[in-house]
Amino acid sequence: MVLKEVLLMGAGAATFIAAAPVVLGAAGFTGSGVAVGSVAAKMMGAAAVANGGGVAAGSMVAILQSAGAAGLSFIANAAVGAGGAVTGALLGLWRK
């Protein structure tokens, strides 16, 4: 049974890493900036209002826009993959 969980962990990690750029793009965080009328635009607007007119460096919106424009860093890919591995492992335990 251990092999099944390991395979599910690997599949979960690979799926999450592959899906992350797609999800960012679908939310509106693109290589050319925030897409008009998207979830990202709404998030950016709310962040700007909360910060008195600008989006703070290091905020969630800034981090997501950076990832959408430049892709995920090695550390970010590792974190996303770890989340996928945990999800795969939990799915394996739940399916028992």
Contacts in CASP RR format, 6 or more apart in sequence:
PFRMAT RR
TARGET T0000
AUTHOR 0000-0000-0000
METHOD contacts of the structure
MODEL  1
MVLKEVLLMGAGAATFIAAAPVVLGAAGFTGSGVAVGSVAAKMMGAAAVA
NGGGVAAGSMVAILQSAGAAGLSFIANAAVGAGGAVTGALLGLWRK
1 96 0 8 1.000
4 92 0 8 1.000
5 88 0 8 1.000
5 89 0 8 1.000
5 92 0 8 1.000
5 93 0 8 1.000
8 88 0 8 1.000
8 89 0 8 1.000
8 91 0 8 1.000
8 92 0 8 1.000
9 84 0 8 1.000
9 85 0 8 1.000
9 86 0 8 1.000
9 88 0 8 1.000
9 89 0 8 1.000
10 84 0 8 1.000
10 85 0 8 1.000
10 88 0 8 1.000
11 88 0 8 1.000
12 81 0 8 1.000
12 84 0 8 1.000
12 85 0 8 1.000
12 87 0 8 1.000
12 88 0 8 1.000
13 81 0 8 1.000
13 82 0 8 1.000
13 83 0 8 1.000
13 84 0 8 1.000
13 85 0 8 1.000
14 81 0 8 1.000
15 84 0 8 1.000
16 80 0 8 1.000
16 81 0 8 1.000
16 83 0 8 1.000
16 84 0 8 1.000
16 87 0 8 1.000
17 72 0 8 1.000
17 77 0 8 1.000
17 80 0 8 1.000
17 81 0 8 1.000
20 67 0 8 1.000
20 72 0 8 1.000
20 76 0 8 1.000
20 77 0 8 1.000
20 80 0 8 1.000
21 68 0 8 1.000
21 71 0 8 1.000
21 72 0 8 1.000
24 64 0 8 1.000
24 67 0 8 1.000
24 68 0 8 1.000
24 71 0 8 1.000
25 35 0 8 1.000
25 68 0 8 1.000
27 38 0 8 1.000
27 39 0 8 1.000
27 40 0 8 1.000
27 64 0 8 1.000
28 34 0 8 1.000
28 35 0 8 1.000
28 38 0 8 1.000
28 39 0 8 1.000
28 40 0 8 1.000
28 41 0 8 1.000
29 35 0 8 1.000
29 40 0 8 1.000
29 64 0 8 1.000
29 65 0 8 1.000
29 67 0 8 1.000
29 68 0 8 1.000
29 69 0 8 1.000
30 68 0 8 1.000
30 69 0 8 1.000
31 68 0 8 1.000
31 69 0 8 1.000
31 70 0 8 1.000
32 69 0 8 1.000
33 65 0 8 1.000
33 69 0 8 1.000
34 40 0 8 1.000
34 41 0 8 1.000
34 44 0 8 1.000
34 65 0 8 1.000
35 41 0 8 1.000
40 61 0 8 1.000
40 64 0 8 1.000
40 65 0 8 1.000
43 60 0 8 1.000
43 61 0 8 1.000
43 64 0 8 1.000
44 55 0 8 1.000
44 61 0 8 1.000
44 65 0 8 1.000
45 55 0 8 1.000
47 54 0 8 1.000
47 55 0 8 1.000
47 56 0 8 1.000
47 59 0 8 1.000
47 60 0 8 1.000
47 61 0 8 1.000
48 54 0 8 1.000
48 55 0 8 1.000
51 59 0 8 1.000
55 61 0 8 1.000
55 62 0 8 1.000
56 62 0 8 1.000
67 76 0 8 1.000
72 80 0 8 1.000
END
